[in-house]
Amino acid sequence: MSQQQKQPPKYGRHKSSGQAVVYVKGREVYLGKHGSPQSRERYREFVEKWLAQQAEEAPTQAALEAEERLAQTINAPNLREKRRAGRVVTLDELIFAYRRFAHGYYVKNGEVTREAELIDEVTGLLGRRHGKRSVESFGPVDLDEFREWVIDERDWERKSLNKQIGRVVRMYKWAVKKELCSPAAYQQLAVLGGLAKGRTRARESEPVQPVDDATVGKTIPALPEIVADMVRFQRLTGARPGEVCALRPCDLDRTGKVWLYRPDSHKTEHHGRERLVPVGPQAQKVLAAYLDRGQEEHCFSAAETVQRARQRQQALRVKNGYVLAKYAENKPNGTKRLPAKRYVVGSYRMAIRRACKKAGVPVWTPNQLRHTAATEIRRRFGLEAAQVICGHAQADVTQVYAERDLQLALSVAAELG
């Protein structure tokens, strides 16, 4: 069992959006406008929920058995028979069955993905608001009212809100396939559509901007050596953060002058697309120190970062005359959380965040670094090159991802007068 965090995550301010935020396992949880009574109340609710989760870190056997008994009753076949018998299927029942499906379907590398967590989040709110309603009676007006309520309750930005409402509609589509509701119920909800920019009370998110190389350069000395090399590799290749974290020697084809990295899994693999990341000479030099390990071991190891830090601490204690045996005896008792064998996107992002604060530079993220690489590739080699390197299926995605180079426009204007 992993060691529990002693204190709840702190109430903080997200600079770019002005939102109150807490950071949980490398991801952000937004609470509303920073300093507002509403955000403070949400933070209080968050802490209460967090403390309850810490108190029950592992589900009890009784809780597991109760959920299993419920699952045997509330599942797609039983709900289908219930509907055929002329009885009402409620939203709470549909939500329970759909969540069970989502946690079995949205799995990658043996772990439930973020998509299932997002489904849990929006369906939890839906159940809280309309759970007792029948599935058939919930229509587009109800969904629109629910969406407006979410704006007030959670203050999600417009694009995220549209995606979350889309997940509710997708749940109804699944229900139609399982004969848990009529096709008309799904079709009516699908008519609602998403919120348009400038036509809603929902706030707009700030576009993700590339991080300038000067800021990255100031951050790198404050990073652990392994994370610093992850940053260098990503900047040179334009790889996704998850692809950087997942890199293994066996995923590299090193037969040519330019190596080819084929990620074992990637963002668009479920669409049947292959992903290739070209690794040029500079990036190869970065990787050279991480290829002398098992072919299926991850190149960038969080455990190795911890080990190096401990070795430096021990060397410093020896240098300063401390007795290591005595220090070991004074270590606090209890089970210690073992460092992960590999970095994941959350821990990679958090390491960069800490280094930014240490270096005194604005906080940036691995996704911004990918924007930086895409912008340079597009400027030097064109849109098609950026599209291929970034692994985008459509050029319009690259248009959004690679910021338009203002300097080019200024140069043209200067020439043409």
C-alpha positions in Angstrom: 0.0 0.0 0.0 1.4 3.4 -0.9 2.1 6.0 1.7 -0.8 8.5 2.2 -0.3 12.2 1.8 -0.6 13.8 5.2 -2.0 17.1 4.2 -4.7 17.9 1.6 -3.6 19.8 -1.6 -3.4 23.5 -1.0 -5.9 26.1 -2.4 -4.0 28.0 -5.2 -4.4 30.3 -8.1 -4.1 29.4 -11.7 -2.3 32.4 -13.2 -3.4 32.2 -16.8 -7.2 31.7 -16.1 -7.5 33.4 -12.7 -9.2 30.3 -11.4 -8.8 28.8 -7.9 -7.1 25.4 -8.4 -5.8 22.4 -6.5 -3.2 20.0 -7.9 -4.0 16.3 -7.5 -1.5 13.7 -8.8 -0.2 16.1 -11.4 -3.6 17.3 -12.7 -5.6 20.5 -12.0 -9.0 20.6 -10.3 -10.6 24.0 -10.9 -12.9 25.5 -8.3 -14.1 28.8 -9.7 -12.9 32.4 -9.5 -9.9 32.7 -7.2 -10.8 34.2 -3.8 -14.6 34.0 -4.4 -16.8 32.5 -1.6 -18.0 29.9 -4.1 -14.5 28.7 -4.8 -13.8 28.6 -1.0 -16.9 26.5 -0.5 -15.9 24.1 -3.3 -12.4 23.8 -1.8 -14.0 22.9 1.6 -16.1 20.3 -0.2 -13.0 19.0 -2.0 -11.0 18.7 1.3 -13.9 16.8 2.9 -14.0 14.4 0.0 -10.2 14.1 0.0 -10.1 13.3 3.7 -12.8 10.7 3.2 -10.9 9.1 0.4 -7.7 9.1 2.5 -9.6 7.4 5.3 -10.7 4.7 2.9 -7.7 4.4 0.7 -8.6 0.8 -0.1 -12.2 -0.2 -0.4 -13.4 -2.6 2.3 -14.3 -6.1 1.5 -17.9 -5.3 2.5 -18.0 -2.4 0.1 -16.6 -4.4 -2.8 -19.2 -7.1 -2.2 -22.0 -4.6 -2.0 -21.0 -3.1 -5.3 -20.7 -6.5 -6.9 -24.2 -7.4 -5.7 -25.5 -4.1 -7.2 -23.7 -4.8 -10.4 -25.4 -8.1 -10.7 -28.8 -6.3 -10.5 -28.1 -3.1 -12.3 -26.6 -4.1 -15.6 -27.5 -3.8 -19.3 -29.3 -7.2 -19.7 -31.4 -6.7 -16.5 -32.2 -3.1 -17.4 -33.2 -4.2 -20.9 -35.6 -6.8 -19.5 -37.0 -4.2 -17.1 -37.7 -1.9 -20.0 -39.3 -4.6 -22.1 -41.5 -5.4 -19.1 -42.9 -1.9 -19.3 -41.1 -0.6 -16.1 -39.1 2.6 -15.9 -35.4 2.8 -16.2 -34.0 5.7 -14.3 -31.0 7.9 -15.1 -29.3 6.6 -11.9 -29.5 3.1 -13.2 -28.3 4.0 -16.6 -25.4 5.9 -15.2 -24.3 3.0 -13.0 -24.4 0.6 -15.9 -22.6 3.0 -18.2 -19.9 3.7 -15.7 -19.2 0.0 -15.4 -18.9 -0.2 -19.1 -16.6 2.8 -19.3 -14.2 1.5 -16.7 -13.9 -1.7 -18.7 -13.7 -0.1 -22.2 -11.5 3.0 -21.6 -8.4 1.1 -20.5 -4.8 1.4 -21.8 -1.8 -0.6 -20.6 -3.9 -2.1 -17.9 -5.0 1.2 -16.4 -8.3 3.1 -16.6 -7.8 6.2 -18.7 -8.7 9.8 -18.0 -11.8 9.4 -20.3 -13.5 7.1 -17.8 -12.7 9.6 -15.0 -14.3 12.4 -17.0 -17.4 10.3 -17.6 -17.6 9.7 -13.8 -17.4 13.4 -13.2 -20.2 14.6 -15.5 -22.5 11.6 -14.9 -22.0 12.2 -11.1 -23.4 15.7 -11.5 -26.2 14.5 -13.8 -27.2 11.9 -11.3 -27.1 14.4 -8.5 -29.4 16.7 -10.5 -31.7 14.3 -12.4 -30.9 10.8 -11.2 -34.5 9.9 -10.2 -35.9 10.9 -13.6 -36.7 8.2 -16.2 -34.2 7.9 -19.1 -37.0 8.5 -21.6 -38.3 11.7 -20.0 -35.0 13.5 -20.0 -35.0 15.7 -23.1 -33.0 18.5 -24.7 -34.6 21.2 -22.6 -33.5 19.3 -19.5 -30.0 18.8 -20.8 -29.8 22.5 -21.6 -31.0 23.4 -18.1 -28.4 20.9 -16.7 -25.7 22.6 -18.8 -26.6 26.0 -17.4 -26.6 24.7 -13.9 -23.1 23.2 -14.4 -21.8 26.6 -15.6 -22.9 28.1 -12.2 -21.9 25.0 -10.2 -18.5 24.2 -11.7 -17.6 27.1 -13.9 -16.1 24.9 -16.6 -14.8 26.7 -19.7 -16.8 26.4 -22.8 -14.9 23.8 -24.8 -14.6 21.4 -21.8 -18.3 21.9 -21.1 -19.2 21.0 -24.7 -17.1 17.8 -24.4 -18.7 16.8 -21.1 -22.2 17.3 -22.4 -21.1 15.3 -25.5 -20.3 12.5 -23.1 -23.8 12.5 -21.7 -25.2 12.3 -25.3 -22.8 9.4 -26.0 -24.1 7.6 -22.9 -27.6 7.8 -24.5 -26.1 6.4 -27.8 -24.7 3.5 -25.9 -28.1 3.0 -24.2 -29.8 2.8 -27.6 -27.3 0.1 -28.7 -28.2 -1.8 -25.5 -31.9 -1.2 -26.0 -32.2 0.7 -22.7 -34.0 3.6 -24.3 -35.6 4.5 -27.6 -33.5 6.0 -30.5 -35.7 9.1 -30.3 -34.4 9.8 -26.8 -30.8 9.9 -28.1 -31.7 11.9 -31.2 -33.5 14.6 -29.2 -30.4 15.1 -27.0 -28.1 15.2 -30.0 -30.1 18.1 -31.5 -29.0 20.4 -28.7 -25.5 20.9 -30.1 -22.6 22.7 -28.4 -22.2 26.2 -27.0 -20.9 28.7 -29.5 -18.2 31.2 -28.7 -19.5 34.5 -27.6 -23.1 33.2 -27.3 -22.9 31.8 -23.7 -22.1 32.6 -20.1 -19.4 29.9 -20.0 -16.0 31.3 -19.9 -13.4 30.9 -22.7 -10.1 29.2 -22.1 -6.9 30.9 -23.0 -5.2 29.3 -26.0 -2.1 27.2 -25.2 0.9 29.3 -26.3 4.3 27.9 -27.1 7.0 28.4 -24.5 10.0 30.4 -25.6 13.4 28.7 -25.7 14.9 31.2 -23.3 12.4 30.2 -20.6 13.1 26.5 -21.2 16.8 27.2 -21.0 16.4 28.8 -17.6 14.3 25.9 -16.4 16.6 23.1 -17.4 19.3 23.7 -14.8 16.6 23.4 -12.0 15.3 20.0 -13.4 16.6 16.6 -12.4 19.0 15.3 -15.0 16.6 12.7 -16.4 13.7 15.2 -16.7 16.0 17.7 -18.3 16.9 15.1 -21.0 13.1 14.4 -21.5 12.6 18.1 -22.1 15.5 18.2 -24.6 14.2 15.1 -26.4 10.7 16.5 -26.7 11.9 19.9 -27.9 13.9 18.3 -30.6 11.3 15.8 -31.8 8.0 17.4 -31.1 6.7 14.2 -29.5 3.7 14.1 -27.2 4.4 14.1 -23.5 3.0 10.6 -23.1 5.2 9.4 -26.0 8.3 10.8 -24.2 7.4 9.1 -21.0 6.7 5.7 -22.7 9.9 5.5 -24.7 11.8 2.2 -24.5 14.9 1.0 -26.5 12.8 -1.7 -28.2 10.5 1.0 -29.7 13.4 2.5 -31.6 14.4 1.5 -35.2 18.1 2.5 -35.2 19.0 1.1 -38.7 19.0 4.5 -40.5 20.7 7.9 -40.1 17.4 9.1 -38.6 16.0 6.7 -36.1 12.3 5.9 -36.0 10.4 5.7 -32.7 7.2 3.7 -32.9 5.3 4.2 -29.6 3.8 1.0 -28.2 0.6 3.0 -27.7 -0.4 6.5 -28.7 -3.3 8.9 -28.7 -4.9 7.9 -32.0 -4.1 4.2 -32.1 -7.8 3.3 -31.7 -8.4 5.0 -35.1 -6.1 2.5 -36.7 -3.3 5.1 -37.3 0.4 4.4 -37.1 2.5 6.9 -35.2 6.2 7.4 -36.1 8.5 9.9 -34.4 11.7 10.7 -36.3 14.7 11.0 -34.0 17.5 13.0 -35.5 21.2 13.2 -34.6 20.8 15.7 -31.7 18.0 13.8 -30.1 20.0 10.6 -30.6 22.8 12.1 -28.5 20.3 12.9 -25.7 19.1 9.2 -25.8 22.5 7.7 -25.9 22.8 7.5 -22.1 19.4 5.7 -21.7 19.8 2.8 -24.2 22.1 0.6 -22.0 19.2 -1.1 -20.2 16.7 -3.8 -20.9 15.0 -3.5 -24.3 11.6 -3.3 -22.7 12.6 -1.0 -19.8 11.5 2.6 -20.0 14.3 5.0 -20.8 13.2 7.8 -18.5 12.8 6.3 -15.0 11.4 8.1 -12.0 13.0 5.5 -9.7 16.4 6.3 -11.2 15.9 10.0 -10.5 15.1 9.2 -6.9 18.1 6.9 -6.7 20.5 9.6 -8.1 19.1 12.2 -5.6 19.7 9.8 -2.7 23.2 9.1 -3.8 23.9 12.8 -3.9 22.5 13.2 -0.4 24.6 10.3 0.9 27.7 11.8 -0.7 27.0 15.1 0.9 26.5 13.6 4.3 29.8 11.7 4.0 31.5 14.9 3.0 30.1 16.7 6.0 31.0 14.0 8.4 27.5 12.5 9.1 27.3 8.8 10.2 25.1 7.1 7.7 24.2 4.2 10.1 23.0 6.6 12.7 21.0 8.5 10.1 19.3 5.3 8.9 18.3 4.5 12.5 16.6 7.8 12.8 14.5 7.4 9.7 10.7 7.4 10.5 9.0 4.0 10.6 6.2 3.1 8.3 5.7 1.9 4.8 7.3 4.2 2.2 5.9 4.8 -1.2 8.2 3.3 -3.8 9.2 5.5 -6.7 7.6 4.6 -10.0 9.6 2.8 -12.6 8.7 5.3 -15.2 7.5 8.9 -15.6 3.9 9.5 -16.5 2.5 12.7 -18.0 1.4 13.9 -14.6 4.8 13.4 -12.8 6.6 14.8 -15.8 4.5 17.9 -15.8 4.8 18.3 -12.0 8.6 18.1 -12.2 8.7 20.9 -14.7 6.3 23.0 -12.6 8.5 22.6 -9.5 11.6 23.5 -11.6 9.9 26.6 -13.0 9.2 27.9 -9.5 12.7 27.1 -8.4 14.2 28.9 -11.4 11.8 31.9 -11.0 10.3 31.7 -14.5 6.6 31.5 -15.5 5.2 27.9 -15.2 5.0 26.1 -18.5 3.9 22.6 -19.5 5.1 19.8 -21.7 2.2 20.5 -24.1 3.5 24.1 -24.6 6.9 22.6 -25.4 5.3 20.5 -28.2 3.7 23.8 -29.5 7.1 25.3 -29.6 8.5 22.5 -31.7 5.5 22.5 -34.0 5.8 26.3 -34.5 9.5 26.1 -35.4 9.0 23.2 -37.8 6.1 25.0 -39.6 8.1 28.2 -39.9 11.2 26.5 -41.3 9.7 23.6 -43.3 6.0 24.4 -43.9 2.6 23.2 -42.7 2.8 19.8 -44.2 6.1 19.0 -42.5 4.7 20.1 -39.1 1.6 17.9 -39.8 3.8 14.9 -40.4 6.2 15.4 -37.5 3.4 16.1 -35.0 1.3 13.1 -36.2 -1.8 15.1 -37.0 -4.3 13.4 -39.3 -5.6 16.8 -40.6 -3.7 20.0 -41.4 -6.3 22.2 -39.6 -5.2 20.6 -36.3 -1.7 21.6 -37.1 -2.9 25.1 -37.9 -4.2 25.4 -34.4 -1.3 23.7 -32.8 1.5 25.6 -34.5 1.1 29.3 -33.7 1.3 31.6 -36.7 4.7 33.3 -36.9 4.1 37.0 -36.4 7.7 37.7 -37.3 7.1 36.4 -40.9 4.1 38.7 -41.3 6.1 41.7 -40.0 8.9 40.9 -42.5 6.4 40.8 -45.4 4.9 44.1 -44.3 8.3 45.7 -44.1 9.2 44.5 -47.6 5.9 45.6 -49.2 5.6 48.8 -47.3 
